[in-house]
Amino acid sequence: MSDQNNIKRRNFLKQSSVAGAGLVLGAPSILSAEAKNAPSDEIRVGFIGCGKQHEVLFDAMKDIPGMHYVAVCDIMKNRLGGSASRIKNMFGNTPERYFDAEEMLSNEDLDAVFITTPDFWHSPHTVMALESGCHVYCEKMMSNTLEGARAMVKAMDDTGKLLQIGHQRRSNPRYLFTLDELIKKEKICGQIVNINGQWNRAVGSSQDISVKESILPDEQTLLKYGFDTGVEGKLSLSELRHRFLNWRTYKDLSGGPISDLGAHQIDIFNWFLGMQPKSVMASGGRNYFKNREHFDNVMCVFDYDTPEGGARAFYQVLTTTSAGGGYYESFMGTDGTVEISERSAYTNIYRESGAERSWDPLVQRGLLKKVAAGQAAGGDDAIAAYESAPPDQYELPGGLSKPPHQPHIENFVESVRGNATLTCDGRHALESEAPIYWVNPAAENQEIIQFTDEHLHV
């Protein structure tokens, strides 16, 4: 690309990003008329981290137009090669390969960077990418430490670049529809008093990862990139490689299951209520994976003061059983309960039999679809079950759904182009994530943590 064309492209993306600062993309999966008619230009993308989560994001973004995949970075050679091969096979160009993120950011002309490295690298990689002039999409959690997350927000503010955090439900049309139309506008739950959420995984899905040693990074590389962080003394190469593959189980490298899985859903508690909790109590145990640093099972309760009154949110994450209905969030109110999930099978709405308001008008307007009106074993106290009518934006022609991450990435891309506002920028993500950093300490110390500004401020 010539210098003149590069300047034009940079100026377009800069001007459109500023122009779009006040716009909101109500339907992330459908571009507005203005966006369709706007000057087109490609977004030059680099990837930092080419493991499993990178594959998930790439599969969700490969059909988004106007993307040019320039470079990939990972310290594991076969992951790097696999990512480059996928891009070449799908798009015809061969991206540059890098083992070092700083080298990639220095050498390449990039507009946006997607970061899917281990949690303890999220903050350093995000900060260096923002400071290099790139917009950033970083997977959640923001960091393995609250201080690291705060550094990301500061870098976002200092550089003026966009930072989207991968809480993808924030762009999910089902969640947006439920919050905006049913809970806020129609107040279908009445007063929300209790919230439940869970993510349960079987032992088989939680076992340690192991691969052929011949494809793993050498000792020098693993030490250079901090996989001995927090360890006193020298680790064997086998121990270093175990930490590299299973970083989610180590305290200095991640936040454990409560951040790896629970962060997605506790984020929804805070988002739907529009506030942070006032306290947390928690309990956890190393009951099956006894040699791990993090708990294998965690349960916690957050306390909220809502405008309507007090509310409590219970959350559990289990890595030893898949029973109990998978993963969902449940908002339980005086008039009705909303059970919501990325999976339709776990999504239902229930009307309390004693609710004064009829839901028939909502059914007639297409806001709800009635799926069962018969009486349950409770007789007169039976509950009628409803299913939300999914927004049109969530369904593709032929009845196929988009990958769960795609609307969130579309929102990021359109925000870079100036046609949208981020649905989960770094500041709002940290406001929601901050309470999560205190769950493990509450469980370790068996104490109720009363939150202050020091605990939660951005």
VOPAGU-2260 file (C-alpha; in pm, 1 decimal, decimal comma):
REM VOPAGU-2260
SITE   aa  ch    i         X         Y         Z
SITE  MET   A    0       0,0       0,0       0,0
SITE  SER   A    1     138,1     343,7     -94,9
SITE  ASP   A    2     206,3     605,8     171,8
SITE  GLN   A    3     -59,6     831,0      17,7
SITE  ASN   A    4    -326,6     561,5      27,3
SITE  ASN   A    5    -223,0     468,3     379,9
SITE  ILE   A    6    -267,5     829,9     496,0
SITE  LYS   A    7    -610,7     845,9     331,0
SITE  ARG   A    8    -717,0     520,6     499,2
SITE  ARG   A    9    -589,2     632,0     839,6
SITE  ASN   A   10    -763,6     968,5     807,3
SITE  PHE   A   11   -1090,6     804,8     707,5
SITE  LEU   A   12   -1088,0     568,1    1003,8
SITE  LYS   A   13    -987,8     845,3    1244,0
SITE  GLN   A   14   -1255,2    1087,7    1119,5
SITE  SER   A   15   -1530,0     825,2    1105,9
SITE  SER   A   16   -1446,4     702,5    1455,2
SITE  VAL   A   17   -1480,7    1052,7    1595,6
SITE  ALA   A   18   -1798,3    1117,2    1399,0
SITE  GLY   A   19   -1952,6     801,5    1537,2
SITE  ALA   A   20   -1883,1     881,8    1900,5
SITE  GLY   A   21   -2245,5     976,8    1962,9
SITE  LEU   A   22   -2413,0     708,5    1752,5
SITE  VAL   A   23   -2561,2     387,2    1884,6
SITE  LEU   A   24   -2599,2      73,5    1676,3
SITE  GLY   A   25   -2931,6     -55,6    1802,4
SITE  ALA   A   26   -2908,0    -376,0    1600,8
SITE  PRO   A   27   -2542,2    -485,4    1589,7
SITE  SER   A   28   -2605,9    -743,1    1317,3
SITE  ILE   A   29   -2757,3    -500,9    1067,2
SITE  LEU   A   30   -2579,5    -192,4     936,3
SITE  SER   A   31   -2765,8     137,1     927,7
SITE  ALA   A   32   -2845,6     303,2     596,7
SITE  GLU   A   33   -2577,3     561,7     666,8
SITE  ALA   A   34   -2320,4     287,6     720,5
SITE  LYS   A   35   -2412,1     114,8     395,4
SITE  ASN   A   36   -2368,7     437,5     199,4
SITE  ALA   A   37   -2057,8     554,8     385,6
SITE  PRO   A   38   -1714,4     556,7     219,2
SITE  SER   A   39   -1575,8     205,1     235,6
SITE  ASP   A   40   -1228,7     119,1     353,9
SITE  GLU   A   41   -1065,8    -191,5     485,6
SITE  ILE   A   42    -969,2    -241,9     847,3
SITE  ARG   A   43    -622,7    -385,7     884,4
SITE  VAL   A   44    -629,4    -644,6    1163,7
SITE  GLY   A   45    -366,4    -818,5    1370,6
SITE  PHE   A   46    -413,7   -1104,6    1617,0
SITE  ILE   A   47    -219,8   -1145,6    1942,0
SITE  GLY   A   48    -279,2   -1498,3    2067,3
SITE  CYS   A   49    -375,0   -1778,4    1827,0
SITE  GLY   A   50    -513,0   -2046,9    2058,6
SITE  LYS   A   51    -863,9   -2183,8    2099,1
SITE  GLN   A   52   -1033,9   -1853,2    2181,5
SITE  HIS   A   53    -869,9   -1693,2    1878,6
SITE  GLU   A   54   -1029,3   -1964,1    1665,2
SITE  VAL   A   55   -1368,8   -1888,2    1822,0
SITE  LEU   A   56   -1338,3   -1517,7    1741,1
SITE  PHE   A   57   -1201,2   -1576,4    1392,8
SITE  ASP   A   58   -1488,7   -1810,4    1307,1
SITE  ALA   A   59   -1727,9   -1537,0    1424,5
SITE  MET   A   60   -1564,3   -1261,1    1219,1
SITE  LYS   A   61   -1454,3   -1433,6     898,8
SITE  ASP   A   62   -1775,8   -1332,1     718,3
SITE  ILE   A   63   -1762,2    -966,1     825,3
SITE  PRO   A   64   -1676,3    -762,8     513,5
SITE  GLY   A   65   -1396,9    -510,0     482,7
SITE  MET   A   66   -1144,3    -689,7     703,1
SITE  HIS   A   67    -784,7    -747,0     594,3
SITE  TYR   A   68    -594,3    -986,0     818,5
SITE  VAL   A   69    -237,5    -856,6     815,9
SITE  ALA   A   70     -47,7   -1029,6    1095,7
SITE  VAL   A   71     -68,8   -1301,8    1359,2
SITE  CYS   A   72     131,8   -1343,0    1678,3
SITE  ASP   A   73     179,0   -1634,2    1916,9
SITE  ILE   A   74     469,9   -1794,8    2101,4
SITE  MET   A   75     359,9   -2144,5    1992,1
SITE  LYS   A   76     479,0   -2217,8    1638,8
SITE  ASN   A   77     206,0   -2458,8    1531,3
SITE  ARG   A   78     -71,2   -2223,5    1648,9
SITE  LEU   A   79      90,2   -1944,2    1454,0
SITE  GLY   A   80     108,3   -2157,3    1142,5
SITE  GLY   A   81    -247,6   -2278,5    1180,6
SITE  SER   A   82    -384,5   -1925,9    1205,6
SITE  ALA   A   83    -183,1   -1805,7     906,0
SITE  SER   A   84    -296,0   -2105,6     700,1
SITE  ARG   A   85    -664,1   -2044,5     777,2
SITE  ILE   A   86    -634,4   -1682,8     667,2
SITE  LYS   A   87    -451,5   -1777,1     347,5
SITE  ASN   A   88    -700,8   -2051,9     261,8
SITE  MET   A   89   -1002,1   -1826,5     316,8
SITE  PHE   A   90    -878,4   -1490,5     190,7
SITE  GLY   A   91    -577,8   -1560,7     -29,9
SITE  ASN   A   92    -324,9   -1344,2     151,6
SITE  THR   A   93     -48,2   -1471,3     374,7
SITE  PRO   A   94     -29,8   -1275,8     701,5
SITE  GLU   A   95     302,7   -1194,8     859,0
SITE  ARG   A   96     392,8   -1420,1    1152,4
SITE  TYR   A   97     540,3   -1296,5    1478,7
SITE  PHE   A   98     645,3   -1456,5    1803,6
SITE  ASP   A   99     662,6   -1120,0    1981,8
SITE  ALA   A  100     366,7    -880,1    2006,7
SITE  GLU   A  101     578,6    -568,1    2048,1
SITE  GLU   A  102     766,8    -651,8    1728,4
SITE  MET   A  103     440,0    -700,8    1540,0
SITE  LEU   A  104     299,8    -369,7    1659,1
SITE  SER   A  105     622,1    -190,2    1566,3
SITE  ASN   A  106     651,4    -338,1    1218,0
SITE  GLU   A  107     292,7    -350,8    1095,0
SITE  ASP   A  108      46,1     -81,0     993,9
SITE  LEU   A  109    -262,8    -197,9    1186,1
SITE  ASP   A  110    -596,8     -38,2    1262,7
SITE  ALA   A  111    -726,6    -297,0    1508,8
SITE  VAL   A  112    -585,5    -576,3    1722,2
SITE  PHE   A  113    -770,5    -874,4    1868,8
SITE  ILE   A  114    -617,6   -1005,7    2191,7
SITE  THR   A  115    -682,9   -1361,3    2309,9
SITE  THR   A  116    -376,1   -1430,7    2521,0
SITE  PRO   A  117    -381,3   -1566,6    2879,5
SITE  ASP   A  118    -539,4   -1328,7    3131,2
SITE  PHE   A  119    -211,3   -1209,6    3280,9
SITE  TRP   A  120    -104,4   -1080,6    2938,0
SITE  HIS   A  121    -432,2    -898,7    2858,6
SITE  SER   A  122    -328,3    -573,9    3021,7
SITE  PRO   A  123      30,3    -550,4    2887,2
SITE  HIS   A  124     -79,0    -645,8    2535,5
SITE  THR   A  125    -377,2    -409,8    2539,4
SITE  VAL   A  126    -177,1    -115,5    2669,1
SITE  MET   A  127     101,8    -159,4    2412,2
SITE  ALA   A  128    -151,5    -201,7    2128,8
SITE  LEU   A  129    -345,0     111,5    2228,6
SITE  GLU   A  130     -23,6     310,0    2263,5
SITE  SER   A  131      85,3     193,2    1917,9
SITE  GLY   A  132    -226,1     358,4    1773,3
SITE  CYS   A  133    -452,6      54,8    1737,6
SITE  HIS   A  134    -810,3       3,8    1843,4
SITE  VAL   A  135    -836,4    -309,7    2058,6
SITE  TYR   A  136   -1081,1    -594,8    2107,6
SITE  CYS   A  137    -966,4    -785,4    2417,2
SITE  GLU   A  138   -1122,7   -1097,8    2559,7
SITE  LYS   A  139   -1255,1   -1090,5    2913,8
SITE  MET   A  140   -1151,5   -1084,6    3193,9
SITE  MET   A  141    -975,9    -757,7    3130,4
SITE  SER   A  142    -682,6    -874,9    3342,7
SITE  ASN   A  143    -596,1   -1118,3    3617,3
SITE  THR   A  144    -563,5    -817,8    3853,1
SITE  LEU   A  145    -774,1    -512,0    3922,4
SITE  GLU   A  146    -466,5    -291,6    3879,8
SITE  GLY   A  147    -404,9    -438,2    3534,8
SITE  ALA   A  148    -763,5    -365,9    3431,4
SITE  ARG   A  149    -734,3      -8,2    3554,6
SITE  ALA   A  150    -417,7      36,1    3347,0
SITE  MET   A  151    -615,4     -66,3    3038,7
SITE  VAL   A  152    -880,8     198,8    3101,1
SITE  LYS   A  153    -612,8     462,0    3155,2
SITE  ALA   A  154    -443,3     369,5    2826,9
SITE  MET   A  155    -780,0     388,1    2650,6
SITE  ASP   A  156    -840,9     734,9    2791,7
SITE  ASP   A  157    -486,1     857,0    2724,2
SITE  THR   A  158    -475,5     739,9    2362,8
SITE  GLY   A  159    -836,2     807,5    2263,7
SITE  LYS   A  160    -848,7     466,7    2097,4
SITE  LEU   A  161   -1141,8     224,6    2121,5
SITE  LEU   A  162   -1125,8     -67,5    2364,4
SITE  GLN   A  163   -1395,3    -331,4    2342,5
SITE  ILE   A  164   -1399,8    -608,2    2606,2
SITE  GLY   A  165   -1531,1    -950,0    2505,4
SITE  HIS   A  166   -1848,2    -963,2    2713,8
SITE  GLN   A  167   -2031,5   -1063,9    2398,0
SITE  ARG   A  168   -2377,1   -1083,7    2554,8
SITE  ARG   A  169   -2375,2    -702,6    2561,6
SITE  SER   A  170   -2426,8    -708,8    2183,6
SITE  ASN   A  171   -2655,2   -1013,4    2173,4
SITE  PRO   A  172   -2994,4    -907,0    2031,6
SITE  ARG   A  173   -3178,4   -1143,6    2267,5
SITE  TYR   A  174   -3018,5    -978,1    2570,7
SITE  LEU   A  175   -3068,8    -625,4    2433,9
SITE  PHE   A  176   -3433,6    -699,9    2353,9
SITE  THR   A  177   -3498,7    -855,3    2694,4
SITE  LEU   A  178   -3338,1    -568,8    2885,1
SITE  ASP   A  179   -3467,2    -276,0    2679,4
SITE  GLU   A  180   -3815,7    -395,0    2585,3
SITE  LEU   A  181   -3922,7    -642,1    2853,4
SITE  ILE   A  182   -3743,0    -546,3    3176,1
SITE  LYS   A  183   -3698,4    -170,6    3138,2
SITE  LYS   A  184   -3993,4     -66,5    2921,1
SITE  GLU   A  185   -4258,5    -324,9    3007,0
SITE  LYS   A  186   -4128,3    -399,6    3359,9
SITE  ILE   A  187   -4231,9    -756,5    3305,0
SITE  CYS   A  188   -4059,9    -887,5    3618,3
SITE  GLY   A  189   -4214,0    -632,2    3851,4
SITE  GLN   A  190   -3969,5    -572,5    4134,9
SITE  ILE   A  191   -3658,9    -786,6    4086,6
SITE  VAL   A  192   -3573,1    -932,6    4427,4
SITE  ASN   A  193   -3351,6   -1229,3    4341,8
SITE  ILE   A  194   -3110,1   -1324,5    4065,7
SITE  ASN   A  195   -2956,8   -1665,3    4001,5
SITE  GLY   A  196   -2685,5   -1763,3    3758,9
SITE  GLN   A  197   -2467,4   -2063,6    3693,8
SITE  TRP   A  198   -2219,1   -2228,4    3462,5
SITE  ASN   A  199   -2166,3   -2599,0    3528,5
SITE  ARG   A  200   -1905,7   -2810,1    3352,6
SITE  ALA   A  201   -1835,9   -3181,0    3381,1
SITE  VAL   A  202   -1504,7   -3319,6    3503,7
SITE  GLY   A  203   -1424,2   -3434,7    3151,8
SITE  SER   A  204   -1437,7   -3074,6    3025,3
SITE  SER   A  205   -1220,2   -2949,1    3310,3
SITE  GLN   A  206    -923,7   -3185,9    3294,2
SITE  ASP   A  207    -568,7   -3059,7    3246,7
SITE  ILE   A  208    -464,2   -2995,0    2887,8
SITE  SER   A  209    -173,7   -3193,3    2747,6
SITE  VAL   A  210     -18,9   -3203,7    2399,7
SITE  LYS   A  211     295,3   -3342,8    2238,3
SITE  GLU   A  212     596,5   -3179,1    2401,0
SITE  SER   A  213     767,2   -3143,2    2063,3
SITE  ILE   A  214     527,2   -2863,9    1962,2
SITE  LEU   A  215     554,8   -2664,7    2287,1
SITE  PRO   A  216     772,6   -2355,0    2339,1
SITE  ASP   A  217    1120,2   -2403,4    2483,7
SITE  GLU   A  218    1229,6   -2302,6    2832,0
SITE  GLN   A  219    1380,6   -1968,8    2729,0
SITE  THR   A  220    1059,6   -1861,8    2556,7
SITE  LEU   A  221     835,4   -1960,2    2847,0
SITE  LEU   A  222    1054,4   -1772,0    3091,8
SITE  LYS   A  223    1070,3   -1466,5    2865,0
SITE  TYR   A  224     692,3   -1448,3    2855,3
SITE  GLY   A  225     639,6   -1487,9    3227,1
SITE  PHE   A  226     500,2   -1834,9    3276,8
SITE  ASP   A  227     704,4   -1855,9    3595,5
SITE  THR   A  228     533,0   -1545,0    3734,1
SITE  GLY   A  229     482,8   -1563,9    4110,3
SITE  VAL   A  230     705,4   -1867,2    4157,5
SITE  GLU   A  231    1005,7   -1865,0    4387,9
SITE  GLY   A  232    1291,6   -2074,6    4265,7
SITE  LYS   A  233    1348,6   -2250,7    3936,7
SITE  LEU   A  234    1080,2   -2453,2    3762,2
SITE  SER   A  235    1149,6   -2756,9    3548,6
SITE  LEU   A  236    1066,7   -2739,4    3179,4
SITE  SER   A  237     777,8   -2980,8    3239,9
SITE  GLU   A  238     635,2   -2752,8    3510,1
SITE  LEU   A  239     669,9   -2446,7    3288,1
SITE  ARG   A  240     490,3   -2621,2    3004,0
SITE  HIS   A  241     210,9   -2730,2    3236,1
SITE  ARG   A  242     164,2   -2368,3    3344,2
SITE  PHE   A  243     163,2   -2260,1    2979,5
SITE  LEU   A  244    -108,2   -2507,5    2879,9
SITE  ASN   A  245    -313,1   -2481,8    3201,7
SITE  TRP   A  246    -265,5   -2117,0    3295,5
SITE  ARG   A  247    -632,6   -2091,1    3401,8
SITE  THR   A  248    -555,4   -2303,2    3710,4
SITE  TYR   A  249    -276,1   -2078,6    3848,1
SITE  LYS   A  250    -340,2   -1774,2    4065,9
SITE  ASP   A  251     -67,3   -1553,1    3919,8
SITE  LEU   A  252    -181,8   -1619,3    3563,1
SITE  SER   A  253    -562,7   -1602,5    3586,3
SITE  GLY   A  254    -862,8   -1551,0    3812,8
SITE  GLY   A  255    -979,1   -1912,2    3795,1
SITE  PRO   A  256   -1330,8   -2036,7    3710,6
SITE  ILE   A  257   -1506,5   -1737,2    3866,8
SITE  SER   A  258   -1342,9   -1508,2    3610,2
SITE  ASP   A  259   -1303,4   -1756,7    3325,5
SITE  LEU   A  260   -1673,2   -1851,5    3323,9
SITE  GLY   A  261   -1847,7   -1648,1    3590,6
SITE  ALA   A  262   -1739,3   -1309,2    3457,2
SITE  HIS   A  263   -1969,4   -1345,7    3156,9
SITE  GLN   A  264   -2275,5   -1385,4    3375,4
SITE  ILE   A  265   -2199,2   -1166,5    3675,9
SITE  ASP   A  266   -2151,7    -894,7    3413,7
SITE  ILE   A  267   -2516,3    -947,8    3318,2
SITE  PHE   A  268   -2628,2    -904,1    3680,5
SITE  ASN   A  269   -2465,1    -562,7    3697,6
SITE  TRP   A  270   -2566,5    -461,7    3344,7
SITE  PHE   A  271   -2935,0    -549,9    3383,3
SITE  LEU   A  272   -2959,8    -386,3    3727,6
SITE  GLY   A  273   -2758,4     -86,3    3611,1
SITE  MET   A  274   -2540,2     -80,8    3922,3
SITE  GLN   A  275   -2261,0    -241,2    4119,8
SITE  PRO   A  276   -2331,5    -454,5    4427,9
SITE  LYS   A  277   -2266,7    -331,4    4781,1
SITE  SER   A  278   -2110,6    -654,4    4912,2
SITE  VAL   A  279   -2011,9   -1012,4    4833,4
SITE  MET   A  280   -1984,1   -1334,3    5033,3
SITE  ALA   A  281   -1843,4   -1652,6    4883,4
SITE  SER   A  282   -1741,0   -2010,5    4941,1
SITE  GLY   A  283   -1514,3   -2230,7    4732,0
SITE  GLY   A  284   -1328,1   -2555,8    4747,8
SITE  ARG   A  285   -1056,6   -2762,8    4586,6
SITE  ASN   A  286   -1268,5   -3070,4    4625,3
SITE  TYR   A  287   -1176,2   -3274,3    4320,1
SITE  PHE   A  288    -877,4   -3109,1    4150,8
SITE  LYS   A  289    -689,0   -3095,1    4479,3
SITE  ASN   A  290    -352,4   -2991,7    4336,1
SITE  ARG   A  291    -483,6   -2680,8    4164,1
SITE  GLU   A  292    -426,5   -2334,4    4304,1
SITE  HIS   A  293    -775,8   -2209,1    4217,4
SITE  PHE   A  294   -1104,1   -2343,8    4351,6
SITE  ASP   A  295   -1272,0   -2601,2    4131,1
SITE  ASN   A  296   -1617,9   -2499,6    4260,1
SITE  VAL   A  297   -1724,5   -2152,1    4372,9
SITE  MET   A  298   -2053,2   -2008,8    4500,0
SITE  CYS   A  299   -2111,4   -1643,9    4585,0
SITE  VAL   A  300   -2386,8   -1399,3    4679,2
SITE  PHE   A  301   -2388,7   -1031,8    4582,7
SITE  ASP   A  302   -2610,5    -779,9    4764,8
SITE  TYR   A  303   -2763,3    -484,2    4578,2
SITE  ASP   A  304   -2957,5    -171,9    4675,7
SITE  THR   A  305   -3186,1    -108,6    4378,6
SITE  PRO   A  306   -3426,2     188,7    4352,7
SITE  GLU   A  307   -3711,6     -55,8    4420,1
SITE  GLY   A  308   -3544,0    -218,5    4720,3
SITE  GLY   A  309   -3284,2    -476,8    4813,8
SITE  ALA   A  310   -3191,1    -763,2    4582,7
SITE  ARG   A  311   -2956,3   -1058,9    4605,4
SITE  ALA   A  312   -2775,4   -1240,0    4326,5
SITE  PHE   A  313   -2650,8   -1595,7    4373,5
SITE  TYR   A  314   -2393,8   -1739,5    4135,5
SITE  GLN   A  315   -2223,5   -2077,4    4111,1
SITE  VAL   A  316   -1956,2   -2211,7    3881,8
SITE  LEU   A  317   -1886,9   -2584,8    3897,3
SITE  THR   A  318   -1614,1   -2777,7    3717,0
SITE  THR   A  319   -1710,2   -3120,1    3850,6
SITE  THR   A  320   -2065,0   -3165,5    3719,8
SITE  SER   A  321   -2268,2   -3062,2    3417,4
SITE  ALA   A  322   -2603,0   -3122,6    3588,0
SITE  GLY   A  323   -2849,7   -2848,4    3665,3
SITE  GLY   A  324   -2934,1   -2694,6    3332,3
SITE  GLY   A  325   -2608,9   -2572,1    3182,1
SITE  TYR   A  326   -2549,5   -2195,9    3191,0
SITE  TYR   A  327   -2802,6   -1915,8    3224,2
SITE  GLU   A  328   -2902,0   -1608,3    3424,0
SITE  SER   A  329   -3240,2   -1583,6    3598,2
SITE  PHE   A  330   -3401,6   -1254,8    3704,3
SITE  MET   A  331   -3678,8   -1332,6    3952,3
SITE  GLY   A  332   -3938,6   -1066,1    4022,8
SITE  THR   A  333   -4273,3   -1019,8    4192,5
SITE  ASP   A  334   -4463,9   -1048,4    3862,3
SITE  GLY   A  335   -4245,2   -1275,0    3653,4
SITE  THR   A  336   -3910,8   -1443,7    3602,4
SITE  VAL   A  337   -3680,3   -1415,4    3302,1
SITE  GLU   A  338   -3440,6   -1702,4    3239,7
SITE  ILE   A  339   -3196,5   -1600,8    2969,5
SITE  SER   A  340   -2896,6   -1763,1    2802,3
SITE  GLU   A  341   -2699,9   -1761,8    2479,4
SITE  ARG   A  342   -2869,3   -2096,9    2419,6
SITE  SER   A  343   -3238,2   -2085,2    2331,5
SITE  ALA   A  344   -3298,3   -2410,2    2520,5
SITE  TYR   A  345   -3226,0   -2231,4    2848,7
SITE  THR   A  346   -3435,0   -1921,4    2772,0
SITE  ASN   A  347   -3789,2   -1887,0    2910,4
SITE  ILE   A  348   -4012,1   -1633,2    3081,8
SITE  TYR   A  349   -4258,2   -1725,7    3354,0
SITE  ARG   A  350   -4557,1   -1522,3    3469,5
SITE  GLU   A  351   -4653,7   -1543,2    3835,9
SITE  SER   A  352   -5012,3   -1661,1    3869,7
SITE  GLY   A  353   -5079,2   -1379,2    4113,6
SITE  ALA   A  354   -4959,4   -1104,4    3879,7
SITE  GLU   A  355   -5236,2    -850,2    3824,6
SITE  ARG   A  356   -5124,2    -754,0    3476,4
SITE  SER   A  357   -5223,3    -971,8    3181,1
SITE  TRP   A  358   -4950,2   -1055,7    2933,2
SITE  ASP   A  359   -5195,8   -1113,5    2647,0
SITE  PRO   A  360   -5134,5    -766,1    2498,7
SITE  LEU   A  361   -4761,9    -839,6    2491,7
SITE  VAL   A  362   -4832,3   -1164,2    2306,4
SITE  GLN   A  363   -5057,1    -980,8    2060,1
SITE  ARG   A  364   -4783,4    -723,7    1994,9
SITE  GLY   A  365   -4530,8    -999,7    1929,2
SITE  LEU   A  366   -4313,7    -921,1    2230,9
SITE  LEU   A  367   -4381,8   -1263,2    2379,1
SITE  LYS   A  368   -4481,1   -1599,1    2240,6
SITE  LYS   A  369   -4693,6   -1814,8    2464,1
SITE  VAL   A  370   -4570,7   -2172,2    2471,4
SITE  ALA   A  371   -4767,1   -2327,5    2760,6
SITE  ALA   A  372   -5080,4   -2225,3    2941,9
SITE  GLY   A  373   -5177,5   -2551,8    3111,8
SITE  GLN   A  374   -5182,4   -2595,8    3486,4
SITE  ALA   A  375   -4887,8   -2759,2    3658,0
SITE  ALA   A  376   -4904,1   -2974,3    3968,3
SITE  GLY   A  377   -4957,3   -2664,4    4178,9
SITE  GLY   A  378   -5321,3   -2632,4    4073,4
SITE  ASP   A  379   -5441,7   -2273,6    4109,7
SITE  ASP   A  380   -5084,9   -2158,1    4167,8
SITE  ALA   A  381   -4964,5   -2292,5    3833,1
SITE  ILE   A  382   -4726,9   -2071,7    3636,4
SITE  ALA   A  383   -4776,8   -2002,1    3267,0
SITE  ALA   A  384   -4453,4   -2031,2    3069,2
SITE  TYR   A  385   -4359,5   -1793,4    2790,5
SITE  GLU   A  386   -4076,6   -1772,6    2545,2
SITE  SER   A  387   -3936,8   -1441,7    2421,2
SITE  ALA   A  388   -3993,3   -1371,8    2055,9
SITE  PRO   A  389   -3635,8   -1351,9    1924,3
SITE  PRO   A  390   -3552,1   -1024,9    1751,5
SITE  ASP   A  391   -3531,8   -1050,1    1373,0
SITE  GLN   A  392   -3171,8    -942,5    1387,2
SITE  TYR   A  393   -3072,6   -1262,2    1564,7
SITE  GLU   A  394   -3190,9   -1493,0    1287,3
SITE  LEU   A  395   -3013,6   -1531,3     953,4
SITE  PRO   A  396   -3185,5   -1646,6     631,2
SITE  GLY   A  397   -3254,3   -2017,0     643,9
SITE  GLY   A  398   -3301,4   -2013,8    1019,8
SITE  LEU   A  399   -2927,0   -2022,2    1101,2
SITE  SER   A  400   -2805,7   -1821,9    1398,5
SITE  LYS   A  401   -2490,7   -1615,2    1401,1
SITE  PRO   A  402   -2205,3   -1730,1    1621,0
SITE  PRO   A  403   -2252,8   -1574,4    1968,0
SITE  HIS   A  404   -1946,5   -1348,6    1933,0
SITE  GLN   A  405   -2032,8   -1211,8    1588,9
SITE  PRO   A  406   -2269,9    -926,9    1688,0
SITE  HIS   A  407   -2013,9    -806,2    1944,1
SITE  ILE   A  408   -1733,6    -804,7    1686,9
SITE  GLU   A  409   -1964,0    -633,2    1436,0
SITE  ASN   A  410   -2031,0    -365,0    1693,7
SITE  PHE   A  411   -1655,2    -316,8    1741,2
SITE  VAL   A  412   -1589,7    -302,2    1366,0
SITE  GLU   A  413   -1868,9     -53,4    1304,5
SITE  SER   A  414   -1745,5     157,3    1595,6
SITE  VAL   A  415   -1399,6     167,6    1437,9
SITE  ARG   A  416   -1567,9     286,4    1117,9
SITE  GLY   A  417   -1758,8     552,1    1309,8
SITE  ASN   A  418   -2104,8     403,0    1260,2
SITE  ALA   A  419   -2166,4     283,0    1616,0
SITE  THR   A  420   -2080,3     319,0    1982,7
SITE  LEU   A  421   -1916,7      30,4    2166,0
SITE  THR   A  422   -2156,6    -182,1    2366,7
SITE  CYS   A  423   -1886,0    -278,7    2618,7
SITE  ASP   A  424   -1597,9     -31,6    2627,5
SITE  GLY   A  425   -1317,1     -70,1    2879,1
SITE  ARG   A  426   -1462,5     170,7    3135,2
SITE  HIS   A  427   -1806,5       8,7    3149,1
SITE  ALA   A  428   -1651,1    -336,9    3145,0
SITE  LEU   A  429   -1435,4    -256,6    3446,3
SITE  GLU   A  430   -1728,3    -106,7    3636,4
SITE  SER   A  431   -1901,6    -440,7    3592,7
SITE  GLU   A  432   -1595,4    -661,5    3640,6
SITE  ALA   A  433   -1457,8    -491,3    3952,1
SITE  PRO   A  434   -1676,4    -685,9    4201,4
SITE  ILE   A  435   -1565,0   -1015,9    4046,8
SITE  TYR   A  436   -1204,3    -959,9    4153,7
SITE  TRP   A  437   -1317,1    -985,1    4518,0
SITE  VAL   A  438   -1498,6   -1321,0    4498,8
SITE  ASN   A  439   -1187,8   -1536,3    4542,7
SITE  PRO   A  440   -1058,2   -1330,3    4839,7
SITE  ALA   A  441   -1401,9   -1348,9    5003,1
SITE  ALA   A  442   -1402,5   -1727,4    4963,7
SITE  GLU   A  443   -1041,4   -1773,0    5074,6
SITE  ASN   A  444   -1091,0   -1564,6    5389,7
SITE  GLN   A  445   -1451,2   -1670,8    5458,2
SITE  GLU   A  446   -1558,2   -1309,9    5499,1
SITE  ILE   A  447   -1822,9   -1073,2    5369,9
SITE  ILE   A  448   -1654,6    -792,2    5178,4
SITE  GLN   A  449   -1839,7    -461,9    5203,6
SITE  PHE   A  450   -1747,6    -268,8    4892,4
SITE  THR   A  451   -1603,8      81,3    4906,8
SITE  ASP   A  452   -1493,6     314,1    4628,2
SITE  GLU   A  453   -1145,6     169,6    4668,2
SITE  HIS   A  454   -1274,7    -177,0    4581,5
SITE  LEU   A  455   -1477,1     -74,0    4278,1
SITE  HIS   A  456   -1351,3     251,8    4131,4
SITE  VAL   A  457   -1228,2     258,0    3774,5
